[in-house]
Amino acid sequence: MFEKIITDFFMLCVYILQVIGGTPGEYGFGYYLANIIIFVILQPALILLFFILWRKEKKKNQK
């Protein structure tokens, strides 16, 4: 039961990536591009942004 839920959720995520990439139902260039944008560019950028904001707030609260 739990395995089916996980599999269905994973397939939904794959479908969303395919839609973002421009070719639903296919693993084409758009799918790979969507993966690169999300996991290589966007996610690290958000991590860096939140780290910088956290450090800024930490400095502000120390004063």
C-alpha positions as CSV (number, residue, x, y, z in Angstrom):
1,M,0.0,0.0,0.0
2,F,2.7,2.5,1.1
3,E,4.8,1.5,-1.9
4,K,2.0,2.3,-4.3
5,I,1.5,5.7,-2.7
6,I,5.2,6.5,-3.1
7,T,5.3,5.2,-6.7
8,D,2.2,7.3,-7.6
9,F,3.7,10.4,-6.0
10,F,7.0,9.8,-7.8
11,M,5.2,9.4,-11.2
12,L,3.2,12.6,-10.5
13,C,6.5,14.4,-9.9
14,V,8.0,13.0,-13.1
15,Y,4.8,14.1,-15.0
16,I,5.1,17.6,-13.6
17,L,8.8,17.8,-14.7
18,Q,7.7,16.6,-18.2
19,V,5.0,19.3,-18.3
20,I,7.5,21.9,-17.3
21,G,9.9,20.6,-19.9
22,G,7.3,20.9,-22.6
23,T,6.8,17.3,-23.6
24,P,4.3,15.5,-21.3
25,G,4.7,11.7,-21.5
26,E,8.2,11.8,-22.9
27,Y,11.7,12.0,-21.6
28,G,13.1,14.6,-24.0
29,F,15.3,17.6,-24.0
30,G,12.7,19.6,-22.1
31,Y,12.5,17.1,-19.3
32,Y,16.3,17.2,-18.8
33,L,16.3,20.9,-19.0
34,A,13.6,21.1,-16.3
35,N,15.7,18.9,-14.1
36,I,18.8,21.0,-14.6
37,I,16.9,24.2,-13.9
38,I,15.3,22.9,-10.8
39,F,18.0,20.7,-9.2
40,V,21.2,22.3,-10.4
41,I,20.3,26.0,-10.5
42,L,17.2,26.8,-8.5
43,Q,17.6,24.6,-5.5
44,P,21.3,25.6,-4.8
45,A,20.4,29.2,-5.4
46,L,17.6,29.0,-2.8
47,I,19.8,27.3,-0.3
48,L,22.4,30.0,-0.8
49,L,19.8,32.8,-0.5
50,F,18.3,31.4,2.7
51,F,21.8,30.9,4.2
52,I,22.7,34.6,3.4
53,L,19.4,35.8,4.9
54,W,19.9,33.6,8.0
55,R,23.5,35.1,8.5
56,K,22.1,38.6,8.0
57,E,19.4,38.1,10.6
58,K,21.9,36.5,13.0
59,K,24.2,39.5,12.7
60,K,21.3,41.9,13.1
61,N,20.2,40.1,16.3
62,Q,23.7,40.1,17.8
63,K,23.8,43.9,17.8
